[in-house]
Amino acid sequence: MRSIILAAACTAALVVTGCSQAESSVDAPASDASATAPTAGVAAEPAAKPAAAPPTPTGPTSAKPPAQTAGYTPVPISAEDNPGRARQIRCQVGTAPETNCTFTPLFGDGSFQLDGPDIALRMVISDGEGGLFEVFGPDERVPIGGTYRRDKRDSACWIANEDTPAPSPVCAR
């Protein structure tokens, strides 16, 4: 699912780039096919413009771009979420095998975000219970459902209540 989201983001970046190229080519003077070589000091218009980088968001809600990690790129976190220092850990979600992840504490209340290969999840803690969200961007999250409680046998894990199809456990070691 994460690869579909990344493909959509890449497509959106191309659309933005294509739009900016189209606007600049509309403003460019029309060239006459019968014209001779350009005069000295005037560069010829290239057949295809190089792709421009997509715009970088700025302002109080943007975060530094995440560092590329082997096999995945962590989803950026809004500065409003009061992120702590991210660190590399081992994580496990549901029945999937344990893998390398990026763990970022949030809000200073035990909440966190996990990013890894095919993992982009946020656990928001309130009054000792957690809610799990799939993360698509700094301000784009979808609740997965279920109520999570810390596992009494393994404090690195959160277990979903029994009546939910949500992934369980969610472990950050």
N, CA, C and O of each residue as an XYZ file, in Angstrom:
692
protein
N       0.833     -1.186      0.000
C       0.000      0.000      0.000
C       0.876      1.246      0.000
O       0.563      2.232     -0.668
N       1.985      1.198      0.759
C       2.878      2.342      0.833
C       3.485      2.650     -0.531
O       3.707      3.817     -0.852
N       3.762      1.611     -1.352
C       4.334      1.847     -2.669
C       3.336      2.555     -3.579
O       3.738      3.349     -4.429
N       2.047      2.282     -3.417
C       1.026      2.977     -4.207
C       1.010      4.451     -3.824
O       0.899      5.322     -4.688
N       1.121      4.726     -2.543
C       1.116      6.109     -2.067
C       2.340      6.846     -2.597
O       2.240      7.989     -3.043
N       3.512      6.179     -2.546
C       4.728      6.807     -3.050
C       4.620      7.068     -4.556
O       5.074      8.105     -5.040
N       4.016      6.126     -5.296
C       3.836      6.320     -6.729
C       2.932      7.521     -6.992
O       3.188      8.298     -7.912
N       1.881      7.678     -6.194
C       0.975      8.817     -6.355
C       1.709     10.120     -6.062
O       1.493     11.121     -6.745
N       2.576     10.114     -5.048
C       3.335     11.319     -4.715
C       4.290     11.677     -5.847
O       4.442     12.851     -6.184
N       4.942     10.662     -6.442
C       5.847     10.910     -7.564
C       5.077     11.466     -8.755
O       5.542     12.389     -9.425
N       3.899     10.905     -9.018
C       3.074     11.387    -10.118
C       2.667     12.833     -9.879
O       2.684     13.645    -10.803
N       2.300     13.159     -8.639
C       1.920     14.532     -8.317
C       3.092     15.474     -8.528
O       2.907     16.589     -9.014
N       4.307     15.041     -8.168
C       5.486     15.878     -8.367
C       5.720     16.120     -9.848
O       6.107     17.222    -10.236
N       5.491     15.105    -10.690
C       5.661     15.268    -12.131
C       4.619     16.232    -12.694
O       4.914     17.038    -13.577
N       3.406     16.138    -12.174
C       2.353     17.041    -12.636
C       2.730     18.479    -12.304
O       2.571     19.368    -13.140
N       3.225     18.716    -11.096
C       3.639     20.058    -10.701
C       4.766     20.529    -11.604
O       4.748     21.660    -12.090
N       5.747     19.664    -11.830
C       6.871     20.010    -12.684
C       6.390     20.276    -14.101
O       6.803     21.250    -14.730
N       5.508     19.400    -14.607
C       5.002     19.576    -15.962
C       4.252     20.885    -16.111
O       4.366     21.552    -17.140
N       3.488     21.261    -15.099
C       2.747     22.512    -15.151
C       3.699     23.691    -15.204
O       3.480     24.627    -15.973
N       4.750     23.661    -14.403
C       5.674     24.794    -14.403
C       6.411     24.870    -15.731
O       6.714     25.965    -16.205
N       6.706     23.722    -16.341
C       7.375     23.734    -17.633
C       6.435     24.277    -18.705
O       6.843     25.050    -19.572
N       5.173     23.863    -18.634
C       4.213     24.335    -19.627
C       4.047     25.839    -19.527
O       3.952     26.514    -20.553
N       4.008     26.384    -18.312
C       3.848     27.817    -18.148
C       5.057     28.556    -18.714
O       4.903     29.596    -19.355
N       6.263     28.025    -18.480
C       7.447     28.728    -18.967
C       7.538     28.629    -20.482
O       8.038     29.557    -21.119
N       7.067     27.525    -21.087
C       7.149     27.420    -22.532
C       6.118     28.315    -23.204
O       6.327     28.732    -24.343
N       5.021     28.620    -22.541
C       4.022     29.530    -23.104
C       4.606     30.937    -23.173
O       4.355     31.668    -24.131
N       5.389     31.322    -22.153
C       5.967     32.649    -22.110
C       7.175     32.798    -23.017
O       7.572     33.918    -23.337
N       7.765     31.687    -23.436
C       8.966     31.749    -24.268
C       8.584     32.225    -25.661
O       7.504     31.895    -26.152
N       9.463     33.003    -26.309
C       9.160     33.451    -27.661
C       9.118     32.270    -28.615
O       9.868     31.304    -28.466
N       8.234     32.361    -29.593
C       8.110     31.290    -30.575
C       9.327     31.318    -31.473
O       9.795     32.385    -31.870
N       9.841     30.134    -31.793
C      11.009     30.096    -32.667
C      10.544     29.784    -34.072
O       9.591     29.031    -34.274
N      11.217     30.363    -35.029
C      10.905     30.161    -36.432
C      11.745     28.996    -36.926
O      12.966     29.016    -36.770
N      11.139     28.004    -37.507
C      11.854     26.817    -37.960
C      12.877     27.172    -39.027
O      13.862     26.451    -39.183
N      12.680     28.251    -39.760
C      13.611     28.626    -40.818
C      14.721     29.526    -40.309
O      15.579     29.945    -41.086
N      14.722     29.832    -39.021
C      15.734     30.727    -38.463
C      17.098     30.066    -38.495
O      17.224     28.842    -38.444
N      18.122     30.918    -38.581
C      19.490     30.413    -38.589
C      19.943     30.195    -37.164
O      19.168     30.372    -36.224
N      21.186     29.815    -37.001
C      21.737     29.548    -35.673
C      21.624     30.802    -34.823
O      21.649     31.912    -35.354
N      21.502     30.642    -33.511
C      21.379     31.797    -32.634
C      22.639     32.658    -32.676
O      23.742     32.176    -32.933
N      22.436     33.946    -32.414
C      23.570     34.860    -32.423
C      24.396     34.651    -31.170
O      23.940     34.018    -30.218
N      25.612     35.181    -31.169
C      26.515     35.010    -30.033
C      25.866     35.563    -28.774
O      25.238     36.621    -28.803
N      26.019     34.850    -27.680
C      25.475     35.298    -26.402
C      24.036     34.888    -26.163
O      23.520     35.092    -25.064
N      23.368     34.314    -27.161
C      21.988     33.885    -27.002
C      21.964     32.364    -27.091
O      22.362     31.793    -28.106
N      21.509     31.723    -26.057
C      21.464     30.264    -26.040
C      20.207     29.783    -26.730
O      19.147     30.398    -26.619
N      20.335     28.678    -27.442
C      19.180     28.079    -28.102
C      18.319     27.385    -27.059
O      18.828     26.860    -26.069
N      17.006     27.386    -27.288
C      16.068     26.713    -26.394
C      16.302     25.208    -26.506
O      16.251     24.674    -27.614
N      16.558     24.500    -25.390
C      16.758     23.047    -25.476
C      15.459     22.363    -25.896
O      14.363     22.854    -25.626
N      15.607     21.224    -26.559
C      14.438     20.482    -27.031
C      13.554     20.064    -25.864
O      12.329     20.139    -25.959
N      14.146     19.637    -24.794
C      13.385     19.252    -23.608
C      14.040     19.891    -22.393
O      15.242     19.747    -22.169
N      13.236     20.592    -21.618
C      13.781     21.237    -20.432
C      14.052     20.196    -19.361
O      13.298     19.231    -19.235
N      15.117     20.374    -18.588
C      15.347     19.443    -17.488
C      14.245     19.604    -16.442
O      13.701     20.690    -16.244
N      13.937     18.505    -15.789
C      12.884     18.529    -14.770
C      13.323     19.374    -13.584
O      14.448     19.256    -13.098
N      12.420     20.221    -13.131
C      12.699     21.051    -11.955
C      12.303     20.279    -10.705
O      11.417     19.425    -10.741
N      12.959     20.585     -9.618
C      12.618     19.938     -8.340
C      11.252     20.433     -7.887
O      10.920     21.601     -8.089
N      10.452     19.552     -7.273
C       9.157     19.996     -6.769
C       9.350     21.027     -5.674
O      10.373     21.017     -4.988
N       8.370     21.928     -5.499
C       8.525     22.971     -4.493
C       8.659     22.380     -3.091
O       8.038     21.368     -2.767
N       9.475     23.025     -2.271
C       9.678     22.599     -0.897
C       8.753     23.399      0.003
O       8.775     24.629     -0.036
N       7.926     22.719      0.827
C       7.031     23.469      1.708
C       7.828     24.227      2.762
O       8.872     23.770      3.227
N       7.309     25.399      3.126
C       7.944     26.194      4.163
C       6.888     26.622      5.157
O       5.693     26.462      4.909
N       7.313     27.157      6.262
C       6.360     27.640      7.247
C       6.405     26.802      8.507
O       7.176     25.846      8.596
N       5.584     27.155      9.480
C       5.649     26.498     10.777
C       5.218     25.040     10.778
O       5.599     24.304     11.688
N       4.435     24.588      9.792
C       3.972     23.211      9.815
C       4.871     22.287      9.014
O       4.634     21.080      8.997
N       5.897     22.810      8.349
C       6.750     21.917      7.586
C       7.901     21.441      8.452
O       8.366     22.155      9.340
N       8.347     20.245      8.186
C       9.470     19.674      8.918
C      10.641     19.518      7.968
O      10.484     19.579      6.749
N      11.837     19.313      8.553
C      12.981     19.037      7.711
C      12.698     17.773      6.928
O      12.070     16.852      7.452
N      13.153     17.706      5.664
C      12.924     16.479      4.918
C      13.575     15.309      5.652
O      14.689     15.441      6.161
N      12.892     14.168      5.711
C      13.457     13.030      6.432
C      14.672     12.474      5.701
O      14.772     12.552      4.477
N      15.573     11.922      6.465
C      16.751     11.305      5.886
C      16.358      9.982      5.244
O      15.507      9.257      5.756
N      16.987      9.682      4.122
C      16.751      8.397      3.469
C      17.366      7.308      4.340
O      18.525      7.411      4.741
N      16.609      6.291      4.624
C      17.085      5.161      5.407
C      17.062      3.954      4.487
O      16.237      3.883      3.576
N      17.938      3.030      4.710
C      18.041      1.858      3.839
C      16.670      1.232      3.595
O      16.070      0.676      4.515
N      16.175      1.318      2.369
C      14.929      0.669      1.997
C      13.668      1.485      2.189
O      12.610      1.070      1.716
N      13.728      2.622      2.859
C      12.523      3.416      3.055
C      12.890      4.852      3.409
O      14.019      5.142      3.803
N      11.916      5.738      3.262
C      12.071      7.129      3.663
C      11.001      7.439      4.698
O       9.813      7.289      4.411
N      11.394      7.870      5.904
C      10.383      8.208      6.913
C       9.458      9.316      6.436
O       9.886     10.227      5.728
N       8.198      9.240      6.821
C       7.224     10.271      6.481
C       7.545     11.513      7.313
O       7.765     11.400      8.519
N       7.577     12.697      6.692
C       7.861     13.917      7.468
C       6.832     14.119      8.583
O       5.676     13.710      8.473
N       7.286     14.756      9.643
C       6.419     15.029     10.798
C       6.315     16.530     10.978
O       7.324     17.234     10.950
N       5.100     17.026     11.162
C       4.855     18.441     11.368
C       5.507     18.913     12.660
O       5.504     18.189     13.655
N       6.062     20.113     12.655
C       6.665     20.689     13.860
C       5.622     20.859     14.969
O       5.967     20.855     16.151
N       4.366     21.006     14.596
C       3.285     21.147     15.584
C       3.096     19.882     16.429
O       2.503     19.937     17.506
N       3.602     18.746     15.939
C       3.474     17.482     16.661
C       4.579     17.304     17.700
O       4.675     16.259     18.344
N       5.413     18.338     17.858
C       6.475     18.343     18.854
C       7.318     17.071     18.796
O       7.449     16.377     19.804
N       7.899     16.748     17.620
C       8.667     15.511     17.517
C       9.964     15.573     18.314
O      10.637     16.602     18.357
N      10.297     14.462     18.938
C      11.575     14.320     19.619
C      12.615     13.836     18.631
O      12.375     13.822     17.424
N      13.767     13.442     19.138
C      14.858     12.968     18.290
C      14.522     11.574     17.762
O      14.261     10.655     18.539
N      14.531     11.425     16.448
C      14.264     10.126     15.829
C      15.473      9.217     16.022
O      16.614      9.678     16.042
N      15.209      7.919     16.163
C      16.311      6.966     16.296
C      15.935      5.652     15.615
O      14.757      5.346     15.431
N      16.945      4.894     15.252
C      16.744      3.606     14.597
C      16.494      2.535     15.654
O      17.219      2.442     16.644
N      15.462      1.732     15.430
C      15.099      0.661     16.351
C      14.704     -0.570     15.544
O      14.765     -0.562     14.315
N      14.301     -1.618     16.239
C      13.664     -2.780     15.626
C      12.176     -2.657     15.950
O      11.813     -2.302     17.072
N      11.324     -2.945     14.985
C       9.884     -2.882     15.239
C       9.191     -4.073     14.612
O       9.727     -4.742     13.728
N       7.991     -4.315     15.092
C       7.158     -5.384     14.559
C       5.718     -4.892     14.576
O       5.257     -4.314     15.560
N       5.016     -5.128     13.476
C       3.613     -4.744     13.388
C       2.820     -5.977     12.981
O       3.051     -6.563     11.924
N       1.878     -6.361     13.842
C       1.049     -7.533     13.562
C       1.886     -8.794     13.488
O       2.772     -9.016     14.314
N       1.598     -9.619     12.490
C       2.302    -10.893     12.333
C       3.542    -10.782     11.458
O       4.229    -11.779     11.235
N       3.838     -9.592     10.962
C       5.029     -9.395     10.118
C       6.289     -9.618     10.948
O       6.274     -9.428     12.164
N       7.367    -10.015     10.304
C       8.612    -10.205     11.057
C       9.171     -8.868     11.542
O       8.857     -7.814     10.989
N       9.985     -8.925     12.558
C      10.644     -7.730     13.093
C      11.557     -7.149     12.013
O      12.187     -7.894     11.263
N      11.626     -5.818     11.935
C      12.426     -5.145     10.917
C      13.025     -3.866     11.483
O      12.677     -3.453     12.589
N      13.921     -3.239     10.733
C      14.485     -1.952     11.143
C      13.465     -0.853     10.890
O      12.801     -0.839      9.854
N      13.343      0.068     11.838
C      12.392      1.172     11.733
C      13.008      2.445     12.289
O      14.029      2.423     12.976
N      12.360      3.543     11.972
C      12.684      4.825     12.584
C      11.589      5.125     13.594
O      10.407      5.141     13.250
N      11.982      5.365     14.847
C      11.055      5.665     15.933
C      11.198      7.140     16.262
O      12.299      7.608     16.552
N      10.086      7.882     16.221
C      10.097      9.301     16.563
C       9.058      9.546     17.655
O       7.862      9.366     17.425
N       9.516      9.960     18.859
C       8.547     10.295     19.906
C       7.793     11.569     19.537
O       8.347     12.459     18.891
N       6.518     11.655     19.952
C       5.672     12.805     19.627
C       4.994     13.340     20.879
O       4.704     12.582     21.805
N       4.748     14.612     20.909
C       3.929     15.301     21.916
C       4.466     15.221     23.348
O       3.919     15.880     24.232
N       5.506     14.445     23.604
C       6.045     14.312     24.950
C       5.151     13.516     25.898
O       5.308     13.608     27.116
N       4.199     12.720     25.345
C       3.270     11.983     26.204
C       3.298     10.468     25.988
O       2.402      9.756     26.441
N       4.327      9.981     25.297
C       4.416      8.552     25.002
C       3.954      8.200     23.602
O       4.146      7.067     23.162
N       3.342      9.150     22.883
C       2.929      8.912     21.500
C       4.180      8.793     20.634
O       5.237      9.317     20.984
N       4.052      8.100     19.497
C       5.214      7.915     18.631
C       4.790      7.642     17.202
O       3.639      7.304     16.926
N       5.753      7.797     16.295
C       5.554      7.436     14.895
C       6.612      6.408     14.539
O       7.781      6.556     14.897
N       6.193      5.356     13.827
C       7.090      4.320     13.324
C       7.112      4.393     11.813
O       6.064      4.410     11.168
N       8.306      4.437     11.251
C       8.475      4.396      9.803
C       9.444      3.272      9.486
O      10.485      3.139     10.129
N       9.103      2.468      8.499
C       9.965      1.377      8.081
C       9.515      0.876      6.728
O       8.621      1.458      6.114
N      10.126     -0.203      6.253
C       9.677     -0.765      4.969
C       8.203     -1.161      5.074
O       7.848     -2.025      5.875
N       7.372     -0.550      4.290
C       5.921     -0.787      4.284
C       5.261     -0.469      5.625
O       4.190     -0.995      5.927
N       5.900      0.398      6.440
C       5.343      0.799      7.732
C       5.356      2.316      7.829
O       6.408      2.935      7.666
N       4.227      2.912      8.085
C       4.110      4.346      8.368
C       2.914      4.478      9.314
O       1.783      4.713      8.888
N       3.199      4.320     10.612
C       2.137      4.288     11.609
C       2.409      5.286     12.721
O       3.558      5.603     13.028
N       1.343      5.767     13.309
C       1.432      6.668     14.453
C       0.525      6.138     15.554
O      -0.651      5.850     15.329
N       1.097      6.013     16.758
C       0.332      5.613     17.937
C       0.170      6.865     18.791
O       1.156      7.429     19.266
N      -1.073      7.300     18.985
C      -1.358      8.476     19.798
C      -1.902      7.984     21.136
O      -2.921      7.297     21.198
N      -1.197      8.352     22.204
C      -1.513      7.863     23.547
C      -2.296      8.921     24.312
O      -1.944     10.101     24.294
N      -3.364      8.490     24.985
C      -4.155      9.369     25.842
C      -4.701      8.534     26.993
O      -5.382      7.533     26.772
N      -4.405      8.941     28.204
C      -4.884      8.242     29.400
C      -4.530      6.755     29.391
O      -5.343      5.918     29.783
N      -3.310      6.428     28.941
C      -2.841      5.047     28.975
C      -3.347      4.169     27.846
O      -2.977      2.996     27.775
N      -4.185      4.702     26.956
C      -4.683      3.945     25.810
C      -4.156      4.579     24.534
O      -3.898      5.781     24.481
N      -3.997      3.749     23.502
C      -3.468      4.248     22.242
C      -4.446      4.093     21.104
O      -5.268      3.176     21.084
N      -4.344      5.011     20.151
C      -5.090      4.931     18.901
C      -4.080      4.864     17.773
O      -3.120      5.633     17.762
N      -4.276      3.957     16.819
C      -3.327      3.740     15.737
C      -3.817      4.412     14.459
O      -4.995      4.332     14.112
N      -2.892      5.077     13.764
C      -3.195      5.786     12.524
C      -2.184      5.392     11.462
O      -1.006      5.211     11.769
N      -2.629      5.256     10.208
C      -1.701      5.109      9.093
C      -1.335      6.515      8.646
O      -2.204      7.381      8.537
N      -0.051      6.746      8.388
C       0.458      8.084      8.080
C       0.784      8.173      6.592
O       1.479      7.318      6.041
N       0.264      9.236      5.946
C       0.533      9.477      4.536
C       1.346     10.741      4.316
O       1.989     10.886      3.276
N       1.330     11.647      5.265
C       2.068     12.902      5.173
C       2.020     13.603      6.508
O       1.379     13.116      7.440
N       2.701     14.766      6.621
C       2.755     15.467      7.900
C       1.387     15.752      8.511
O       1.241     15.726      9.733
N       0.401     16.019      7.691
C      -0.935     16.321      8.193
C      -1.987     15.375      7.618
O      -3.176     15.692      7.624
N      -1.555     14.216      7.122
C      -2.467     13.254      6.512
C      -2.356     11.914      7.229
O      -1.381     11.181      7.062
N      -3.378     11.606      8.034
C      -3.420     10.358      8.795
C      -4.831      9.791      8.744
O      -5.814     10.531      8.714
N      -4.911      8.472      8.735
C      -6.202      7.792      8.714
C      -6.244      6.836      9.904
O      -5.342      6.012     10.060
N      -7.285      6.932     10.755
C      -7.359      6.004     11.892
C      -7.552      4.575     11.403
O      -8.346      4.315     10.499
N      -6.824      3.664     12.007
C      -6.941      2.253     11.649
C      -8.033      1.593     12.483
O      -8.679      0.649     12.029
N      -8.237      2.080     13.685
C      -9.294      1.533     14.535
C      -8.719      0.734     15.681
O      -7.534      0.403     15.716
N      -9.587      0.439     16.604
C      -9.166     -0.333     17.763
C      -8.583      0.543     18.854
O      -8.153      1.670     18.607
N      -8.576      0.014     20.045
C      -7.952      0.671     21.188
C      -6.774     -0.193     21.604
O      -6.901     -1.411     21.730
N      -5.643      0.432     21.815
C      -4.425     -0.296     22.176
C      -4.069     -0.035     23.633
O      -4.278      1.056     24.163
N      -3.527     -1.066     24.259
C      -3.004     -0.956     25.628
C      -1.620     -1.588     25.640
O      -1.339     -2.519     24.885
N      -0.765     -1.069     26.505
C       0.587     -1.614     26.606
C       0.499     -3.066     27.079
O      -0.260     -3.396     27.991
N       1.296     -3.925     26.436
C       1.340     -5.343     26.794
C       2.003     -5.491     28.162
O       3.102     -4.980     28.377
N       1.341     -6.185     29.086
C       1.876     -6.360     30.444
C       3.107     -7.253     30.459
O       3.944     -7.129     31.354
N       3.237     -8.158     29.480
C       4.385     -9.061     29.434
C       5.568     -8.469     28.688
O       6.708     -8.861     28.936
N       5.320     -7.523     27.771
C       6.386     -6.915     26.972
C       6.072     -5.431     26.812
O       5.276     -5.052     25.953
N       6.697     -4.588     27.640
C       6.365     -3.157     27.653
C       6.748     -2.433     26.366
O       6.377     -1.272     26.192
N       7.478     -3.083     25.457
C       7.813     -2.475     24.168
C       6.658     -2.612     23.173
O       6.715     -2.056     22.076
N       5.611     -3.350     23.552
C       4.512     -3.645     22.625
C       3.186     -3.069     23.090
O       2.922     -2.932     24.284
N       2.362     -2.738     22.104
C       0.985     -2.299     22.331
C       0.082     -3.336     21.678
O       0.305     -3.743     20.538
N      -0.939     -3.756     22.416
C      -1.857     -4.801     21.958
C      -3.237     -4.183     21.719
O      -3.740     -3.427     22.550
N      -3.848     -4.516     20.563
C      -5.190     -4.019     20.242
C      -6.230     -4.815     21.013
O      -6.006     -5.974     21.364
N      -7.386     -4.174     21.278
C      -8.482     -4.912     21.906
C      -8.894     -6.051     20.974
O      -8.628     -5.999     19.774
N      -9.529     -7.054     21.513
C      -9.788     -8.279     20.764
C     -10.809     -8.137     19.644
O     -10.808     -8.954     18.724
N     -11.670     -7.144     19.684
C     -12.746     -7.051     18.694
C     -12.404     -6.118     17.534
O     -13.290     -5.447     17.004
N     -11.145     -6.066     17.135
C     -10.758     -5.219     16.019
C      -9.833     -5.969     15.067
O      -9.036     -6.802     15.497
N      -9.941     -5.673     13.776
C      -9.023     -6.300     12.811
C      -7.688     -5.525     12.703
O      -6.847     -5.853     11.865
N      -7.505     -4.523     13.534
C      -6.273     -3.710     13.502
C      -5.055     -4.578     13.787
O      -5.159     -5.566     14.513
N      -3.892     -4.219     13.222
C      -2.695     -5.021     13.462
C      -2.295     -5.007     14.932
O      -2.302     -3.968     15.592
N      -1.948     -6.188     15.419
C      -1.556     -6.303     16.820
C      -0.604     -7.480     16.940
O      -0.877     -8.544     16.382
N       0.472     -7.327     17.629
C       0.919     -6.180     18.411
C       1.644     -5.156     17.540
O       1.982     -5.420     16.386
N       1.873     -3.982     18.127
C       2.749     -2.958     17.545
C       3.883     -2.805     18.546
O       3.694     -2.286     19.646
N       5.067     -3.265     18.148
C       6.208     -3.288     19.064
C       7.329     -2.368     18.565
O       7.638     -2.339     17.374
N       7.920     -1.629     19.481
C       9.050     -0.731     19.188
C      10.159     -1.052     20.184
O      10.064     -0.691     21.357
N      11.211     -1.730     19.722
C      12.304     -2.169     20.615
C      13.568     -1.378     20.390
O      14.575     -1.621     21.056
